[in-house]
């Protein structure tokens, strides 16, 4: 269990999106990353006046800060009231590069 920064969520988020080629919603992303990463401490505190935890807000910030789209790693499109994330070729290349760098270190 750990506390996470927004940049630390990039690789796990991209992996989840890659593994779901039909796309994922932000709600699905929050649920998956919470289950996979087991955030703890401050990350699990509820934000004042909200139902979100600090961790779920960091995941939501991936969208609001355009963290994944500004590098062309994912496409985000509105589908009804929801948004849907899908991985791009650039995102697949980034994951390959990150995996190679991890193996070298």
Secondary structure as UniProt FT lines:
FT   TURN            6..8
FT   HELIX           9..18
FT   TURN            21..22
FT   HELIX           26..37
FT   HELIX           41..44
FT   TURN            48..49
FT   HELIX           54..64
FT   TURN            65..72
FT   STRAND          74..79
FT   TURN            80..81
FT   STRAND          82..87
FT   HELIX           89..104
//
